[in-house]
Amino acid sequence: MHVKIIDLMVGISGALDLISPEVVGHHRRTAEIATTLAHSLNLPEKDLGDLYLAALLHDIGAFSLKSRIDALDFEFSDIRHAELGYRLVARVPHLQRPARLIRLHHTPWNGIGEDVPADEALLANILNLADRVDAADGQPEHIDRLHRLSGTVFSPRTLSTLTRDILILHHKLGSGSKGSWKDTLEDTIIPQSELLDFADAFSHVIDFRSRFTATHSCGVAETAAALGRLAGLSETETRTLKLAGLLHDIGKLAVPSEIIEKKGGLTDSEFEIVRSHPGICETILSGISGFADISHWACQHHERLNGRGYPHGLLASQLSTGSRIMAVADVFTALTEDRPYRAGMSKSQALEVLGSMSTSGFLDPTHVSLLHKHYENIDTIRVESQSVAMKRFCSLAA
């Protein structure tokens, strides 16, 4: 499995667009603008790459703990997201420097501490400027106002890059141009041993939008991995199952939190919105080179052996072992964790539901039987992993 950092971050950045139509393309446009500004200063290739990655993820903190982002007002009214974004990204291998740029992307030039390296201070200030350009929708009058902030919010060197050509670039990007930096910058292959750290960090963005889902993905991931080992899967396949579990609900970024947290039954239209998330997951993950198995296993967690699942209504003959395990892990975790409308089920209650779904042809009997046989061990793994995730959620939400 060969996955490039920029490919993965572009996919994750695109997933953030799902939270609100108002921010669609914001991260990608900011990345293209920021890298263009930095390139005009003849900065090194390494600086351009780190800046591009930081820009792709710069508002990740804002999306983690808000129900909906209906405009870019948070860019200026609630800059705490910069610190939260730093804390989410800094623990990911190869992204420590981009994380530091995210942390400073709303800090005025005259407010950046002397302890910050000069190169990082400049890159963060360029990201701040590119962010402002896109949030202002590239309007000439706003650009003129930005030039008046020289020496305070922006360094003179940063503002020297802000020309009318940037307005032309912004217009092209807003008209659908993909830009050019993604395929130009030097990229790094993520070692398989580090992919889990990338997926784990982003799973918090998916889950932390509601306290009721704050630990779901890690529970599914650890349960799936445990079942995979018991089923005799290889270490590589088990790792892939865990990756799929961490990302299986990425499509739920498109589901409003008010639906996720609803205590009563869903209306037909709300249920259809929820049902759309595996298909959206497929669109996102299938676009990441090297993610074929992860995409299939993650996005088929609501398919059923009897063909009555979604989004494609696949039959048993079309579902791999990985997909079958993911379905069982997802149902088991959902049954045993607390939800807005009920407390988590006891062992006997959960096994009764799983058994019924097995005999009815919804879930694979072999893997349900494995879970039944090793219930205490698997449930302990789930509880421990979700406890760690909840502590992390509480520390970030504080």
C-alpha positions in Angstrom: 0.0 0.0 0.0 1.6 3.2 -1.2 -0.1 6.4 0.0 1.3 9.9 -0.6 0.8 12.5 2.1 -0.5 15.2 -0.2 -3.0 12.7 -1.8 -4.3 11.8 1.6 -4.5 15.3 2.9 -6.3 16.5 -0.3 -8.8 13.7 0.3 -9.3 14.7 3.9 -9.5 18.4 3.0 -12.2 17.6 0.5 -14.1 15.7 3.2 -14.1 18.9 5.4 -16.1 20.5 2.6 -19.0 18.2 3.4 -19.8 20.0 6.7 -21.3 23.1 5.0 -21.8 24.3 1.4 -20.5 27.6 2.5 -16.9 26.4 2.8 -16.7 24.1 -0.2 -13.2 24.5 -1.8 -12.0 26.9 0.9 -9.1 24.8 2.0 -7.9 23.9 -1.5 -8.2 27.5 -2.7 -6.3 28.7 0.3 -3.6 26.1 -0.3 -3.1 27.1 -3.9 -3.1 30.9 -3.1 -0.7 30.5 -0.1 1.8 28.3 -2.1 1.7 30.7 -5.0 2.5 33.6 -2.7 5.3 31.7 -1.1 6.7 30.7 -4.5 6.9 34.3 -5.5 9.3 34.8 -2.6 11.5 32.0 -4.0 11.1 30.0 -0.8 12.5 26.4 -0.7 10.5 23.4 -1.9 10.2 22.1 1.6 8.6 25.3 2.8 6.1 25.2 -0.1 5.1 21.6 0.7 4.6 22.2 4.4 2.6 25.4 3.7 0.4 23.6 1.2 -0.3 20.8 3.8 -1.0 23.4 6.5 -3.4 25.3 4.3 -5.3 22.1 3.3 -6.1 21.5 7.0 -6.0 25.0 8.5 -9.6 25.1 9.8 -9.7 21.4 10.9 -10.1 22.6 14.5 -13.2 24.6 13.7 -15.0 21.6 12.3 -14.2 19.3 15.1 -16.4 20.7 17.8 -19.0 22.8 16.0 -22.3 21.3 14.8 -22.3 23.2 11.5 -20.2 25.8 9.9 -22.6 27.9 7.8 -20.1 30.6 6.8 -16.5 31.6 7.3 -17.4 34.0 10.2 -15.5 31.7 12.6 -12.3 32.7 10.7 -12.4 36.0 12.5 -14.8 35.7 15.5 -13.6 32.4 17.0 -9.9 31.9 16.4 -9.6 29.2 19.1 -9.9 26.7 16.3 -6.3 27.5 15.4 -5.0 26.0 18.7 -7.4 23.1 18.5 -6.3 22.4 14.9 -2.7 22.4 16.0 -3.5 19.9 18.8 -5.3 17.6 16.4 -2.6 17.7 13.7 0.6 17.9 15.8 0.4 14.2 16.8 0.5 13.0 13.2 3.9 12.0 11.8 5.4 14.4 9.2 2.8 17.0 10.1 4.4 18.7 13.1 5.7 21.7 11.2 2.4 22.2 9.2 0.6 21.9 12.6 2.7 24.8 14.0 1.7 26.9 11.0 -1.9 26.1 11.6 -1.5 27.2 15.2 -0.3 30.6 14.1 -2.5 31.2 11.1 -4.6 33.9 12.9 -1.8 35.4 14.9 -0.9 38.9 13.7 2.6 39.5 12.5 3.4 41.7 15.4 2.0 39.1 17.8 4.2 36.2 16.8 6.7 35.5 19.6 10.4 35.7 19.2 10.7 32.1 20.0 9.1 31.1 16.7 11.7 30.4 14.0 11.7 33.2 11.3 10.9 30.8 8.5 7.8 29.5 10.3 6.7 32.9 11.3 6.8 34.0 7.6 5.0 30.9 6.4 2.2 31.2 9.0 1.8 34.9 8.0 1.5 33.9 4.3 -1.2 31.3 5.3 -3.0 34.0 7.3 -3.0 36.3 4.2 -4.1 33.6 1.8 -6.9 32.7 4.2 -8.1 36.3 4.3 -8.0 36.6 0.5 -10.3 33.6 0.1 -12.6 34.5 3.0 -13.0 38.0 1.4 -13.9 36.3 -1.9 -11.0 38.0 -3.6 -12.7 41.4 -3.8 -10.4 44.2 -4.9 -11.6 46.6 -2.1 -10.8 44.0 0.5 -7.3 43.4 -1.0 -6.7 47.2 -0.7 -7.7 47.0 3.0 -5.2 44.2 3.6 -2.4 46.3 2.3 -3.2 48.8 5.0 -2.3 46.2 7.7 1.4 46.2 6.8 3.6 45.9 9.9 0.8 44.9 12.2 -1.3 42.0 11.0 1.0 41.2 8.0 4.7 41.6 7.4 5.7 43.9 4.5 7.4 41.0 2.9 4.2 38.9 3.0 2.1 41.8 1.6 4.6 42.3 -1.2 3.3 39.1 -2.8 -0.3 40.3 -2.8 -0.8 41.5 -6.4 -3.7 41.7 -8.8 -2.5 38.3 -10.2 -3.7 36.7 -7.0 -7.2 38.0 -7.7 -7.0 36.4 -11.1 -5.9 33.2 -9.6 -8.7 33.3 -7.0 -11.2 33.9 -9.8 -9.9 30.8 -11.7 -10.0 28.7 -8.6 -13.5 29.8 -7.8 -14.5 29.0 -11.4 -13.5 25.4 -11.0 -9.8 25.3 -11.7 -8.0 22.6 -9.7 -4.8 24.6 -9.4 -1.4 23.2 -10.1 0.6 22.7 -6.8 -0.7 19.3 -5.8 1.0 17.6 -8.7 4.1 19.8 -8.6 5.3 19.6 -5.0 7.6 16.9 -3.9 5.6 14.3 -2.0 6.4 11.7 0.6 5.1 8.1 0.8 3.5 7.4 4.2 5.0 4.3 5.7 2.3 1.7 6.4 3.2 1.8 10.1 2.2 5.5 10.2 -1.0 5.4 8.3 -2.9 4.5 11.5 -1.7 7.7 13.1 -3.1 9.8 10.2 -6.4 7.9 10.2 -6.7 8.1 14.0 -6.2 11.9 14.1 -8.8 12.4 11.4 -11.3 10.0 13.0 -11.6 12.5 15.8 -12.7 15.2 13.4 -15.4 12.8 12.2 -16.5 11.7 15.6 -16.0 14.8 17.8 -18.9 16.7 16.3 -21.1 15.1 18.9 -20.4 13.6 22.3 -22.6 10.7 21.3 -20.3 9.7 18.4 -17.0 10.9 20.0 -15.7 7.4 20.4 -17.5 5.4 17.8 -14.9 5.1 15.1 -12.1 3.9 17.4 -14.5 1.3 18.9 -15.4 0.0 15.4 -11.7 0.0 14.4 -10.5 -2.0 17.5 -13.4 -4.4 17.3 -12.8 -5.1 13.6 -9.1 -5.6 14.2 -9.8 -8.0 17.0 -12.3 -10.0 14.9 -9.8 -10.0 12.0 -7.1 -11.5 14.2 -9.5 -14.2 15.5 -10.5 -15.0 11.9 -6.9 -15.6 10.9 -6.3 -12.5 8.8 -2.8 -11.4 8.2 -1.2 -8.5 10.1 -1.5 -6.3 6.9 -5.2 -7.2 6.6 -5.8 -6.5 10.2 -4.1 -3.1 10.0 -6.3 -2.4 6.9 -9.4 -3.3 8.9 -8.4 -0.9 11.6 -7.8 1.9 9.1 -11.2 1.2 7.5 -12.8 1.3 11.0 -11.3 4.7 11.8 -12.5 6.2 8.5 -15.8 4.3 7.9 -18.0 7.2 8.9 -16.2 9.9 7.0 -19.4 10.4 5.0 -21.2 11.5 8.2 -19.5 14.8 7.9 -22.3 15.5 5.5 -25.0 14.6 8.1 -26.0 17.6 10.3 -25.3 17.1 14.0 -28.9 17.9 14.9 -29.8 14.6 13.1 -26.9 12.7 14.7 -28.0 13.9 18.1 -31.8 13.6 17.6 -33.4 11.7 20.5 -36.6 10.7 18.8 -37.1 8.7 15.6 -35.9 10.1 12.3 -38.2 11.3 9.6 -38.0 9.6 6.2 -36.0 12.5 4.8 -33.6 12.5 7.8 -33.2 8.8 7.4 -32.3 9.2 3.8 -29.7 11.8 4.7 -28.1 9.3 7.1 -28.3 6.5 4.6 -26.2 8.6 2.2 -23.1 8.5 4.3 -21.6 5.2 3.0 -21.9 6.4 -0.6 -20.2 9.7 0.3 -17.5 7.7 2.1 -16.9 5.7 -1.1 -16.5 8.9 -3.1 -13.9 10.3 -0.8 -11.8 7.2 0.0 -11.9 5.7 -3.5 -10.2 8.9 -4.8 -7.1 8.4 -2.6 -4.5 6.3 -4.4 -3.6 3.2 -2.6 -6.9 3.1 -0.6 -8.7 0.4 -2.6 -9.3 -2.2 0.2 -9.7 0.5 2.8 -12.4 2.1 0.7 -14.3 -1.2 0.1 -14.2 -2.3 3.7 -15.0 1.1 5.1 -17.8 2.0 2.7 -19.6 -1.4 2.8 -20.3 -1.5 6.5 -24.0 -1.1 5.9 -24.2 -3.7 3.2 -26.0 -7.0 4.2 -25.5 -10.6 3.1 -29.2 -10.8 2.0 -28.9 -7.8 -0.3 -31.0 -5.6 1.9 -28.2 -3.2 2.9 -27.1 0.1 1.3 -25.8 2.0 -0.6 -25.5 -0.7 -3.3 -27.6 -3.6 -2.1 -24.7 -6.0 -2.5 -25.2 -9.8 -2.1 -23.2 -12.2 0.0 -21.1 -13.3 -3.0 -20.1 -9.6 -3.5 -18.9 -9.0 0.0 -15.4 -9.8 1.1 -14.3 -11.0 4.5 -13.1 -7.5 5.4 -16.5 -6.0 4.6 -18.4 -8.7 6.5 -16.2 -8.1 9.6 -16.7 -4.3 9.4 -20.5 -4.8 9.3 -20.4 -6.9 12.5 -18.0 -4.5 14.2 -20.1 -1.5 13.4 -23.4 -3.1 14.6 -21.7 -4.4 17.8 -20.2 -1.0 18.7 -23.4 0.9 18.0 -25.4 -1.5 20.2 -23.0 -1.4 23.1 -22.2 2.3 23.3 -24.5 5.0 24.6 -26.7 6.8 22.0 -28.9 9.9 22.3 -32.0 7.8 22.4 -30.8 4.9 24.7 -28.0 3.6 26.9 -25.6 1.0 25.6 -27.0 -2.6 25.6 -25.9 -5.3 28.0 -24.1 -8.4 26.7 -27.3 -10.5 26.6 -29.2 -7.7 24.8 -26.5 -7.1 22.2 -26.0 -10.8 21.5 -29.7 -11.3 21.0 -29.8 -8.5 18.4 -26.6 -9.8 16.7 -27.9 -13.4 16.7 -31.2 -12.3 15.2 -29.4 -10.3 12.4 -27.2 -13.3 11.7 -30.1 -15.8 11.4 -32.0 -13.3 9.2 -29.1 -13.0 6.7 -28.1 -9.5 7.6 -24.7 -10.3 9.3 -22.2 -13.0 8.7 -22.8 -15.9 11.1 -19.2 -16.9 11.3 -18.0 -13.5 12.6 -21.0 -13.1 14.8 -20.2 -16.5 16.3 -16.6 -15.4 16.8 -17.7 -12.3 18.6 -20.1 -14.4 20.8 -17.3 -16.8 21.7 -14.8 -14.0 22.6 -17.3 -11.4 23.8 -15.6 -10.4 27.0 -12.2 -10.0 25.4 -13.5 -8.0 22.5 -15.8 -5.9 24.6 -12.9 -5.0 26.9 -10.8 -3.9 23.9 -13.7 -1.8 22.7 -14.3 -0.2 26.1 -10.7 0.6 26.7 -10.2 2.2 23.3 -13.4 4.2 23.6 -12.3 5.4 27.1 -9.1 6.7 25.8 -10.9 8.5 22.9 -13.4 10.0 25.4 -10.6 11.4 27.5 -9.1 13.0 24.4 -12.4 14.4 23.4 -12.9 15.9 26.9 -9.4 17.5 26.8 -10.0 19.0 23.4 -13.5 20.2 24.3 -12.4 21.9 27.5 
